[in-house]
Amino acid sequence: MENLLHWVLDVALKEDDYPIRKDNAPQNSAVMQQIPVNLLGKEKPVRWGIKNKQFLAAIDNKYLERVLGLA
C-alpha cells in the first residue's frame, strides 16, 4: 500500500524513474528527495500542490529563500 508521501514523491519528483539500486544509494536518495517535499509541505501561505510550489521556488528566488528559511 502506498502512502501519501510516496505518492507525492512519485508525482512531484518522479522517484520511480531513478535508476538507483546499488548499496546505500536508494536510502540516501530517498532521504534527499524527502527534504524538499517536507520543506515545501511546511510552506502554508502558498496553498498549492508540491509540484507547483517546486516550480514557484525554481522561478522566484524570494520564495525559495522563504522555503529554505533564509528570509
PyMOL Python script that loads the backbone (N, CA, C, O; Angstrom):
from pymol import cmd

cmd.read_pdbstr("""\
ATOM      1  N   MET A   1       0.841  -1.168   0.000  1.00  0.00           N
ATOM      2  CA  MET A   1       0.000   0.000   0.000  1.00  0.00           C
ATOM      3  C   MET A   1       0.891   1.238   0.000  1.00  0.00           C
ATOM      4  O   MET A   1       1.836   1.338   0.783  1.00  0.00           O
ATOM      5  N   GLU A   2       0.578   2.174  -0.885  1.00  0.00           N
ATOM      6  CA  GLU A   2       1.371   3.396  -0.961  1.00  0.00           C
ATOM      7  C   GLU A   2       0.727   4.467  -0.095  1.00  0.00           C
ATOM      8  O   GLU A   2      -0.491   4.650  -0.106  1.00  0.00           O
ATOM      9  N   ASN A   3       1.564   5.167   0.654  1.00  0.00           N
ATOM     10  CA  ASN A   3       1.032   6.257   1.465  1.00  0.00           C
ATOM     11  C   ASN A   3       1.140   7.569   0.706  1.00  0.00           C
ATOM     12  O   ASN A   3       1.676   7.609  -0.402  1.00  0.00           O
ATOM     13  N   LEU A   4       0.637   8.629   1.295  1.00  0.00           N
ATOM     14  CA  LEU A   4       0.594   9.926   0.632  1.00  0.00           C
ATOM     15  C   LEU A   4       1.991  10.442   0.310  1.00  0.00           C
ATOM     16  O   LEU A   4       2.198  11.007  -0.763  1.00  0.00           O
ATOM     17  N   LEU A   5       2.958  10.261   1.216  1.00  0.00           N
ATOM     18  CA  LEU A   5       4.314  10.748   0.956  1.00  0.00           C
ATOM     19  C   LEU A   5       4.900  10.060  -0.264  1.00  0.00           C
ATOM     20  O   LEU A   5       5.523  10.711  -1.103  1.00  0.00           O
ATOM     21  N   HIS A   6       4.707   8.742  -0.374  1.00  0.00           N
ATOM     22  CA  HIS A   6       5.245   8.041  -1.540  1.00  0.00           C
ATOM     23  C   HIS A   6       4.571   8.523  -2.814  1.00  0.00           C
ATOM     24  O   HIS A   6       5.223   8.651  -3.850  1.00  0.00           O
ATOM     25  N   TRP A   7       3.263   8.794  -2.747  1.00  0.00           N
ATOM     26  CA  TRP A   7       2.557   9.297  -3.912  1.00  0.00           C
ATOM     27  C   TRP A   7       3.115  10.654  -4.332  1.00  0.00           C
ATOM     28  O   TRP A   7       3.318  10.899  -5.521  1.00  0.00           O
ATOM     29  N   VAL A   8       3.363  11.532  -3.368  1.00  0.00           N
ATOM     30  CA  VAL A   8       3.930  12.854  -3.664  1.00  0.00           C
ATOM     31  C   VAL A   8       5.311  12.696  -4.287  1.00  0.00           C
ATOM     32  O   VAL A   8       5.637  13.384  -5.254  1.00  0.00           O
ATOM     33  N   LEU A   9       6.123  11.797  -3.742  1.00  0.00           N
ATOM     34  CA  LEU A   9       7.454  11.580  -4.315  1.00  0.00           C
ATOM     35  C   LEU A   9       7.359  11.058  -5.737  1.00  0.00           C
ATOM     36  O   LEU A   9       8.151  11.454  -6.592  1.00  0.00           O
ATOM     37  N   ASP A  10       6.415  10.185  -6.003  1.00  0.00           N
ATOM     38  CA  ASP A  10       6.238   9.662  -7.364  1.00  0.00           C
ATOM     39  C   ASP A  10       5.796  10.752  -8.326  1.00  0.00           C
ATOM     40  O   ASP A  10       6.351  10.884  -9.416  1.00  0.00           O
ATOM     41  N   VAL A  11       4.801  11.531  -7.929  1.00  0.00           N
ATOM     42  CA  VAL A  11       4.210  12.516  -8.824  1.00  0.00           C
ATOM     43  C   VAL A  11       5.088  13.757  -8.958  1.00  0.00           C
ATOM     44  O   VAL A  11       5.376  14.184 -10.076  1.00  0.00           O
ATOM     45  N   ALA A  12       5.514  14.337  -7.854  1.00  0.00           N
ATOM     46  CA  ALA A  12       6.248  15.600  -7.901  1.00  0.00           C
ATOM     47  C   ALA A  12       7.711  15.414  -8.296  1.00  0.00           C
ATOM     48  O   ALA A  12       8.252  16.216  -9.058  1.00  0.00           O
ATOM     49  N   LEU A  13       8.349  14.373  -7.788  1.00  0.00           N
ATOM     50  CA  LEU A  13       9.781  14.199  -8.039  1.00  0.00           C
ATOM     51  C   LEU A  13      10.102  13.023  -8.942  1.00  0.00           C
ATOM     52  O   LEU A  13      11.270  12.768  -9.237  1.00  0.00           O
ATOM     53  N   LYS A  14       9.079  12.303  -9.384  1.00  0.00           N
ATOM     54  CA  LYS A  14       9.254  11.150 -10.279  1.00  0.00           C
ATOM     55  C   LYS A  14      10.268  10.157  -9.714  1.00  0.00           C
ATOM     56  O   LYS A  14      11.179   9.710 -10.411  1.00  0.00           O
ATOM     57  N   GLU A  15      10.088   9.822  -8.432  1.00  0.00           N
ATOM     58  CA  GLU A  15      11.028   8.968  -7.710  1.00  0.00           C
ATOM     59  C   GLU A  15      11.220   7.606  -8.379  1.00  0.00           C
ATOM     60  O   GLU A  15      12.331   7.078  -8.399  1.00  0.00           O
ATOM     61  N   ASP A  16      10.154   7.040  -8.920  1.00  0.00           N
ATOM     62  CA  ASP A  16      10.258   5.702  -9.509  1.00  0.00           C
ATOM     63  C   ASP A  16      11.083   5.685 -10.794  1.00  0.00           C
ATOM     64  O   ASP A  16      11.459   4.609 -11.261  1.00  0.00           O
ATOM     65  N   ASP A  17      11.372   6.843 -11.374  1.00  0.00           N
ATOM     66  CA  ASP A  17      12.161   6.903 -12.608  1.00  0.00           C
ATOM     67  C   ASP A  17      13.665   6.869 -12.358  1.00  0.00           C
ATOM     68  O   ASP A  17      14.444   6.727 -13.300  1.00  0.00           O
ATOM     69  N   TYR A  18      14.086   6.998 -11.084  1.00  0.00           N
ATOM     70  CA  TYR A  18      15.514   6.987 -10.783  1.00  0.00           C
ATOM     71  C   TYR A  18      16.065   5.567 -10.854  1.00  0.00           C
ATOM     72  O   TYR A  18      15.486   4.655 -10.263  1.00  0.00           O
ATOM     73  N   PRO A  19      17.174   5.363 -11.568  1.00  0.00           N
ATOM     74  CA  PRO A  19      17.747   4.018 -11.706  1.00  0.00           C
ATOM     75  C   PRO A  19      18.716   3.652 -10.583  1.00  0.00           C
ATOM     76  O   PRO A  19      19.666   2.903 -10.811  1.00  0.00           O
ATOM     77  N   ILE A  20      18.490   4.165  -9.386  1.00  0.00           N
ATOM     78  CA  ILE A  20      19.408   3.943  -8.274  1.00  0.00           C
ATOM     79  C   ILE A  20      19.015   2.659  -7.554  1.00  0.00           C
ATOM     80  O   ILE A  20      17.926   2.569  -6.987  1.00  0.00           O
ATOM     81  N   ARG A  21      19.913   1.654  -7.577  1.00  0.00           N
ATOM     82  CA  ARG A  21      19.557   0.368  -6.996  1.00  0.00           C
ATOM     83  C   ARG A  21      20.703  -0.304  -6.233  1.00  0.00           C
ATOM     84  O   ARG A  21      20.545  -1.442  -5.793  1.00  0.00           O
ATOM     85  N   LYS A  22      21.838   0.356  -6.065  1.00  0.00           N
ATOM     86  CA  LYS A  22      23.022  -0.308  -5.534  1.00  0.00           C
ATOM     87  C   LYS A  22      23.408   0.216  -4.148  1.00  0.00           C
ATOM     88  O   LYS A  22      23.344   1.417  -3.889  1.00  0.00           O
ATOM     89  N   ASP A  23      23.805  -0.692  -3.272  1.00  0.00           N
ATOM     90  CA  ASP A  23      24.317  -0.376  -1.932  1.00  0.00           C
ATOM     91  C   ASP A  23      23.345   0.515  -1.148  1.00  0.00           C
ATOM     92  O   ASP A  23      22.155   0.214  -1.056  1.00  0.00           O
ATOM     93  N   ASN A  24      23.860   1.609  -0.586  1.00  0.00           N
ATOM     94  CA  ASN A  24      23.041   2.525   0.213  1.00  0.00           C
ATOM     95  C   ASN A  24      22.405   3.627  -0.612  1.00  0.00           C
ATOM     96  O   ASN A  24      21.692   4.471  -0.070  1.00  0.00           O
ATOM     97  N   ALA A  25      22.647   3.636  -1.893  1.00  0.00           N
ATOM     98  CA  ALA A  25      22.161   4.716  -2.748  1.00  0.00           C
ATOM     99  C   ALA A  25      20.643   4.885  -2.714  1.00  0.00           C
ATOM    100  O   ALA A  25      20.180   6.025  -2.678  1.00  0.00           O
ATOM    101  N   PRO A  26      19.840   3.813  -2.722  1.00  0.00           N
ATOM    102  CA  PRO A  26      18.393   4.036  -2.677  1.00  0.00           C
ATOM    103  C   PRO A  26      17.926   4.738  -1.396  1.00  0.00           C
ATOM    104  O   PRO A  26      17.071   5.622  -1.451  1.00  0.00           O
ATOM    105  N   GLN A  27      18.479   4.352  -0.255  1.00  0.00           N
ATOM    106  CA  GLN A  27      18.092   5.001   1.001  1.00  0.00           C
ATOM    107  C   GLN A  27      18.555   6.456   1.034  1.00  0.00           C
ATOM    108  O   GLN A  27      17.808   7.341   1.449  1.00  0.00           O
ATOM    109  N   ASN A  28      19.789   6.697   0.595  1.00  0.00           N
ATOM    110  CA  ASN A  28      20.309   8.068   0.574  1.00  0.00           C
ATOM    111  C   ASN A  28      19.483   8.946  -0.359  1.00  0.00           C
ATOM    112  O   ASN A  28      19.162  10.086  -0.026  1.00  0.00           O
ATOM    113  N   SER A  29      19.147   8.418  -1.511  1.00  0.00           N
ATOM    114  CA  SER A  29      18.339   9.164  -2.472  1.00  0.00           C
ATOM    115  C   SER A  29      16.958   9.464  -1.902  1.00  0.00           C
ATOM    116  O   SER A  29      16.442  10.567  -2.079  1.00  0.00           O
ATOM    117  N   ALA A  30      16.363   8.504  -1.227  1.00  0.00           N
ATOM    118  CA  ALA A  30      15.033   8.711  -0.639  1.00  0.00           C
ATOM    119  C   ALA A  30      15.048   9.828   0.394  1.00  0.00           C
ATOM    120  O   ALA A  30      14.135  10.653   0.431  1.00  0.00           O
ATOM    121  N   VAL A  31      16.075   9.859   1.230  1.00  0.00           N
ATOM    122  CA  VAL A  31      16.187  10.921   2.239  1.00  0.00           C
ATOM    123  C   VAL A  31      16.363  12.272   1.559  1.00  0.00           C
ATOM    124  O   VAL A  31      15.724  13.250   1.950  1.00  0.00           O
ATOM    125  N   MET A  32      17.217  12.337   0.551  1.00  0.00           N
ATOM    126  CA  MET A  32      17.468  13.598  -0.140  1.00  0.00           C
ATOM    127  C   MET A  32      16.232  14.094  -0.894  1.00  0.00           C
ATOM    128  O   MET A  32      16.071  15.300  -1.081  1.00  0.00           O
ATOM    129  N   GLN A  33      15.367  13.193  -1.324  1.00  0.00           N
ATOM    130  CA  GLN A  33      14.145  13.595  -2.016  1.00  0.00           C
ATOM    131  C   GLN A  33      13.064  14.015  -1.035  1.00  0.00           C
ATOM    132  O   GLN A  33      12.196  14.812  -1.388  1.00  0.00           O
ATOM    133  N   GLN A  34      13.095  13.505   0.173  1.00  0.00           N
ATOM    134  CA  GLN A  34      12.074  13.852   1.164  1.00  0.00           C
ATOM    135  C   GLN A  34      12.300  15.239   1.749  1.00  0.00           C
ATOM    136  O   GLN A  34      11.354  15.874   2.213  1.00  0.00           O
ATOM    137  N   ILE A  35      13.535  15.713   1.734  1.00  0.00           N
ATOM    138  CA  ILE A  35      13.837  17.040   2.297  1.00  0.00           C
ATOM    139  C   ILE A  35      13.050  18.140   1.592  1.00  0.00           C
ATOM    140  O   ILE A  35      12.360  18.900   2.271  1.00  0.00           O
ATOM    141  N   PRO A  36      13.118  18.265   0.249  1.00  0.00           N
ATOM    142  CA  PRO A  36      12.339  19.344  -0.380  1.00  0.00           C
ATOM    143  C   PRO A  36      10.837  19.153  -0.229  1.00  0.00           C
ATOM    144  O   PRO A  36      10.106  20.137  -0.115  1.00  0.00           O
ATOM    145  N   VAL A  37      10.357  17.914  -0.226  1.00  0.00           N
ATOM    146  CA  VAL A  37       8.928  17.671  -0.042  1.00  0.00           C
ATOM    147  C   VAL A  37       8.495  18.168   1.336  1.00  0.00           C
ATOM    148  O   VAL A  37       7.441  18.790   1.465  1.00  0.00           O
ATOM    149  N   ASN A  38       9.294  17.900   2.360  1.00  0.00           N
ATOM    150  CA  ASN A  38       8.968  18.361   3.711  1.00  0.00           C
ATOM    151  C   ASN A  38       9.016  19.884   3.806  1.00  0.00           C
ATOM    152  O   ASN A  38       8.128  20.494   4.402  1.00  0.00           O
ATOM    153  N   LEU A  39      10.038  20.498   3.226  1.00  0.00           N
ATOM    154  CA  LEU A  39      10.147  21.958   3.275  1.00  0.00           C
ATOM    155  C   LEU A  39       8.992  22.625   2.539  1.00  0.00           C
ATOM    156  O   LEU A  39       8.411  23.590   3.037  1.00  0.00           O
ATOM    157  N   LEU A  40       8.661  22.120   1.364  1.00  0.00           N
ATOM    158  CA  LEU A  40       7.568  22.710   0.595  1.00  0.00           C
ATOM    159  C   LEU A  40       6.220  22.434   1.256  1.00  0.00           C
ATOM    160  O   LEU A  40       5.311  23.260   1.169  1.00  0.00           O
ATOM    161  N   GLY A  41       6.082  21.303   1.905  1.00  0.00           N
ATOM    162  CA  GLY A  41       4.844  20.972   2.594  1.00  0.00           C
ATOM    163  C   GLY A  41       4.586  21.874   3.794  1.00  0.00           C
ATOM    164  O   GLY A  41       3.435  22.141   4.139  1.00  0.00           O
ATOM    165  N   LYS A  42       5.656  22.341   4.429  1.00  0.00           N
ATOM    166  CA  LYS A  42       5.528  23.227   5.589  1.00  0.00           C
ATOM    167  C   LYS A  42       5.197  24.649   5.175  1.00  0.00           C
ATOM    168  O   LYS A  42       4.771  25.441   6.015  1.00  0.00           O
ATOM    169  N   GLU A  43       5.376  25.001   3.910  1.00  0.00           N
ATOM    170  CA  GLU A  43       5.127  26.346   3.404  1.00  0.00           C
ATOM    171  C   GLU A  43       3.617  26.533   3.221  1.00  0.00           C
ATOM    172  O   GLU A  43       3.071  26.192   2.172  1.00  0.00           O
ATOM    173  N   LYS A  44       2.949  27.072   4.237  1.00  0.00           N
ATOM    174  CA  LYS A  44       1.490  27.167   4.243  1.00  0.00           C
ATOM    175  C   LYS A  44       0.913  28.405   3.541  1.00  0.00           C
ATOM    176  O   LYS A  44      -0.184  28.302   2.991  1.00  0.00           O
ATOM    177  N   PRO A  45       1.580  29.568   3.523  1.00  0.00           N
ATOM    178  CA  PRO A  45       0.942  30.733   2.888  1.00  0.00           C
ATOM    179  C   PRO A  45       0.580  30.497   1.420  1.00  0.00           C
ATOM    180  O   PRO A  45      -0.427  31.021   0.943  1.00  0.00           O
ATOM    181  N   VAL A  46       1.375  29.726   0.710  1.00  0.00           N
ATOM    182  CA  VAL A  46       1.052  29.402  -0.676  1.00  0.00           C
ATOM    183  C   VAL A  46       0.325  28.069  -0.654  1.00  0.00           C
ATOM    184  O   VAL A  46       0.923  27.039  -0.344  1.00  0.00           O
ATOM    185  N   ARG A  47      -0.960  28.082  -0.982  1.00  0.00           N
ATOM    186  CA  ARG A  47      -1.788  26.882  -0.867  1.00  0.00           C
ATOM    187  C   ARG A  47      -1.902  26.187  -2.226  1.00  0.00           C
ATOM    188  O   ARG A  47      -2.988  26.077  -2.795  1.00  0.00           O
ATOM    189  N   TRP A  48      -0.771  25.726  -2.724  1.00  0.00           N
ATOM    190  CA  TRP A  48      -0.706  24.976  -3.971  1.00  0.00           C
ATOM    191  C   TRP A  48      -0.156  23.607  -3.664  1.00  0.00           C
ATOM    192  O   TRP A  48       0.252  23.332  -2.536  1.00  0.00           O
ATOM    193  N   GLY A  49      -0.144  22.753  -4.655  1.00  0.00           N
ATOM    194  CA  GLY A  49       0.452  21.438  -4.500  1.00  0.00           C
ATOM    195  C   GLY A  49       1.972  21.523  -4.486  1.00  0.00           C
ATOM    196  O   GLY A  49       2.554  22.557  -4.815  1.00  0.00           O
ATOM    197  N   ILE A  50       2.597  20.429  -4.105  1.00  0.00           N
ATOM    198  CA  ILE A  50       4.059  20.376  -4.022  1.00  0.00           C
ATOM    199  C   ILE A  50       4.701  20.674  -5.375  1.00  0.00           C
ATOM    200  O   ILE A  50       5.692  21.400  -5.445  1.00  0.00           O
ATOM    201  N   LYS A  51       4.146  20.124  -6.435  1.00  0.00           N
ATOM    202  CA  LYS A  51       4.723  20.324  -7.765  1.00  0.00           C
ATOM    203  C   LYS A  51       4.698  21.800  -8.166  1.00  0.00           C
ATOM    204  O   LYS A  51       5.671  22.305  -8.728  1.00  0.00           O
ATOM    205  N   ASN A  52       3.604  22.489  -7.884  1.00  0.00           N
ATOM    206  CA  ASN A  52       3.510  23.914  -8.201  1.00  0.00           C
ATOM    207  C   ASN A  52       4.430  24.750  -7.315  1.00  0.00           C
ATOM    208  O   ASN A  52       5.040  25.712  -7.782  1.00  0.00           O
ATOM    209  N   LYS A  53       4.531  24.384  -6.037  1.00  0.00           N
ATOM    210  CA  LYS A  53       5.452  25.088  -5.146  1.00  0.00           C
ATOM    211  C   LYS A  53       6.894  24.890  -5.595  1.00  0.00           C
ATOM    212  O   LYS A  53       7.710  25.807  -5.507  1.00  0.00           O
ATOM    213  N   GLN A  54       7.204  23.687  -6.076  1.00  0.00           N
ATOM    214  CA  GLN A  54       8.550  23.400  -6.581  1.00  0.00           C
ATOM    215  C   GLN A  54       8.852  24.303  -7.781  1.00  0.00           C
ATOM    216  O   GLN A  54       9.948  24.855  -7.885  1.00  0.00           O
ATOM    217  N   PHE A  55       7.885  24.450  -8.677  1.00  0.00           N
ATOM    218  CA  PHE A  55       8.067  25.315  -9.845  1.00  0.00           C
ATOM    219  C   PHE A  55       8.230  26.767  -9.411  1.00  0.00           C
ATOM    220  O   PHE A  55       9.104  27.472  -9.915  1.00  0.00           O
ATOM    221  N   LEU A  56       7.390  27.216  -8.476  1.00  0.00           N
ATOM    222  CA  LEU A  56       7.484  28.594  -7.996  1.00  0.00           C
ATOM    223  C   LEU A  56       8.847  28.865  -7.355  1.00  0.00           C
ATOM    224  O   LEU A  56       9.425  29.933  -7.555  1.00  0.00           O
ATOM    225  N   ALA A  57       9.357  27.905  -6.588  1.00  0.00           N
ATOM    226  CA  ALA A  57      10.683  28.069  -5.972  1.00  0.00           C
ATOM    227  C   ALA A  57      11.776  28.132  -7.035  1.00  0.00           C
ATOM    228  O   ALA A  57      12.801  28.783  -6.836  1.00  0.00           O
ATOM    229  N   ALA A  58      11.563  27.463  -8.153  1.00  0.00           N
ATOM    230  CA  ALA A  58      12.564  27.475  -9.224  1.00  0.00           C
ATOM    231  C   ALA A  58      12.616  28.816  -9.951  1.00  0.00           C
ATOM    232  O   ALA A  58      13.667  29.209 -10.456  1.00  0.00           O
ATOM    233  N   ILE A  59      11.485  29.516 -10.004  1.00  0.00           N
ATOM    234  CA  ILE A  59      11.468  30.774 -10.759  1.00  0.00           C
ATOM    235  C   ILE A  59      11.496  32.020  -9.885  1.00  0.00           C
ATOM    236  O   ILE A  59      11.720  33.118 -10.394  1.00  0.00           O
ATOM    237  N   ASP A  60      11.274  31.876  -8.585  1.00  0.00           N
ATOM    238  CA  ASP A  60      11.213  33.030  -7.690  1.00  0.00           C
ATOM    239  C   ASP A  60      12.186  32.839  -6.523  1.00  0.00           C
ATOM    240  O   ASP A  60      11.927  32.054  -5.610  1.00  0.00           O
ATOM    241  N   ASN A  61      13.298  33.558  -6.565  1.00  0.00           N
ATOM    242  CA  ASN A  61      14.324  33.406  -5.535  1.00  0.00           C
ATOM    243  C   ASN A  61      13.839  33.817  -4.148  1.00  0.00           C
ATOM    244  O   ASN A  61      14.255  33.228  -3.151  1.00  0.00           O
ATOM    245  N   LYS A  62      12.970  34.816  -4.073  1.00  0.00           N
ATOM    246  CA  LYS A  62      12.449  35.236  -2.762  1.00  0.00           C
ATOM    247  C   LYS A  62      11.610  34.113  -2.142  1.00  0.00           C
ATOM    248  O   LYS A  62      11.704  33.865  -0.940  1.00  0.00           O
ATOM    249  N   TYR A  63      10.797  33.439  -2.945  1.00  0.00           N
ATOM    250  CA  TYR A  63      10.013  32.325  -2.435  1.00  0.00           C
ATOM    251  C   TYR A  63      10.931  31.175  -2.026  1.00  0.00           C
ATOM    252  O   TYR A  63      10.706  30.536  -0.998  1.00  0.00           O
ATOM    253  N   LEU A  64      11.955  30.911  -2.822  1.00  0.00           N
ATOM    254  CA  LEU A  64      12.922  29.858  -2.485  1.00  0.00           C
ATOM    255  C   LEU A  64      13.593  30.148  -1.152  1.00  0.00           C
ATOM    256  O   LEU A  64      13.743  29.248  -0.325  1.00  0.00           O
ATOM    257  N   GLU A  65      14.001  31.398  -0.935  1.00  0.00           N
ATOM    258  CA  GLU A  65      14.612  31.773   0.332  1.00  0.00           C
ATOM    259  C   GLU A  65      13.645  31.565   1.499  1.00  0.00           C
ATOM    260  O   GLU A  65      14.050  31.125   2.575  1.00  0.00           O
ATOM    261  N   ARG A  66      12.364  31.885   1.281  1.00  0.00           N
ATOM    262  CA  ARG A  66      11.368  31.698   2.331  1.00  0.00           C
ATOM    263  C   ARG A  66      11.190  30.209   2.654  1.00  0.00           C
ATOM    264  O   ARG A  66      11.079  29.829   3.819  1.00  0.00           O
ATOM    265  N   VAL A  67      11.163  29.372   1.608  1.00  0.00           N
ATOM    266  CA  VAL A  67      11.006  27.928   1.814  1.00  0.00           C
ATOM    267  C   VAL A  67      12.207  27.368   2.580  1.00  0.00           C
ATOM    268  O   VAL A  67      12.041  26.527   3.463  1.00  0.00           O
ATOM    269  N   LEU A  68      13.393  27.822   2.250  1.00  0.00           N
ATOM    270  CA  LEU A  68      14.610  27.333   2.894  1.00  0.00           C
ATOM    271  C   LEU A  68      14.833  27.943   4.267  1.00  0.00           C
ATOM    272  O   LEU A  68      15.752  27.533   4.977  1.00  0.00           O
ATOM    273  N   GLY A  69      14.022  28.907   4.655  1.00  0.00           N
ATOM    274  CA  GLY A  69      14.145  29.524   5.971  1.00  0.00           C
ATOM    275  C   GLY A  69      15.236  30.572   6.023  1.00  0.00           C
ATOM    276  O   GLY A  69      15.731  30.894   7.103  1.00  0.00           O
ATOM    277  N   LEU A  70      15.617  31.105   4.884  1.00  0.00           N
ATOM    278  CA  LEU A  70      16.669  32.117   4.833  1.00  0.00           C
ATOM    279  C   LEU A  70      16.106  33.534   4.919  1.00  0.00           C
ATOM    280  O   LEU A  70      16.845  34.486   5.169  1.00  0.00           O
ATOM    281  N   ALA A  71      14.813  33.666   4.715  1.00  0.00           N
ATOM    282  CA  ALA A  71      14.208  35.003   4.745  1.00  0.00           C
ATOM    283  C   ALA A  71      13.267  35.142   5.922  1.00  0.00           C
ATOM    284  O   ALA A  71      12.665  36.200   6.109  1.00  0.00           O
TER     285      ALA A  71
END
""", "prot")
cmd.dss("prot")
cmd.show_as("cartoon", "prot")
cmd.util.cbc("prot")
cmd.orient("prot")
